[in-house]
Amino acid sequence: MITSSRITTARKRRGLTLAELSTRVAVSVQSLSNYERGRTEPTPDTLARLAAALDFPESFFFQPDLEPIPLDAVSFRARSKLAAGPRDAALWASRLALELHSWIEDRFRLPANDIPTLGRPDPETAAEMIRARWGLGTAPISNMVHLLEAHGVRVFSLPPEYADVDAFAMWRDGTPFIFLNTLKTPERGRFDAAHELGHLILHGEDRTLAGPQAEQEANAFASAFLMPRSSVIEHMPKTPLVQQILRGRRIWKVAALALTYRLHDLDMLSDWHYRRTCIELGKLGYRRGEPSGMPGRESSQLLDKVFTAMKSKGMTLHHIARDLHVSPEELSSWVFGLIVTARSGRTSASTDPVTREGRPRLSLVQ
Ligand SMILES: [Zn+2]
């Protein structure tokens, strides 16, 4: 017996409508709809064509039902502007990435959740509270992904084929997750990570994550978390020149425009200077990207340790993909840009699972 909902999962993961899939596999929309509703089963030949068209191994369709991530559980930015196809594809990729997370959790003891939900203090206060809680003082954050992982947030990637889907955060069974768009500049990636942390803290498990006010609060949190007030006052002159902003952004590893915004926010740039600086930075290309910015993206410490530990047991990404009944490319899309290489060695499989009780602890540094 195949699991009918898995056909829907695979189709939505690929961002396809029933009509589009129908054309690809030369099966009527009505038949596809019947398969997805469990009214009829595809023949083995049809299933093989579906599996090929959707790029999932046939075994994928015989696994248990996967309950979807509810749309209101996530904090997509500009959610209304996003078309349903890419949105569903990103949500289902994230849902499948949760399977990898369970797989990892069965084998390793991961850092416990250390993300407090603080009620609703103003974002600036929340940023100071979390910095104090994590012993960060006012020092620049050296690596946002490592920091999040060390405090129990699980970080995965959004599928790289949907460049305009923004990062999002969600809680699931008491575990915080952040899915990052890893195609942006490294500075923007750090800001996104801090923005999503803001959602987790300010708009916790029982609160709604969406809406313009939530967005504004998460941005204010990210700005204050990455660029603490006292640190900016200490390192930047009042009314700095563009060149000073371009040097200053390196202290906090932020985009030039993000620092400019923060300086205005802290009354270190007048409205007039702020607008002028933004125009000048725009002319220099700082709206489209981050010229001479950080050399590389932040990668995941947790995933790197997991894949390295598995590799030492002779288990590569290909083996893990097979365990999860997906292609290695599918699995790679969940960690795209977060691990340095695909680590697809050719060592032979030794799939002795580590028992849950004997799971080695993954110790991460912030
Ligand atoms: Zn947001």
Boltz pocket constraint, residues with backbone or C-beta under 6 A from the ligand:
constraints:
  - pocket:
      binder: B
      contacts: [[A, 75], [A, 76], [A, 77], [A, 167], [A, 195], [A, 199], [A, 209], [A, 214], [A, 215], [A, 218]]
      max_distance: 6.0
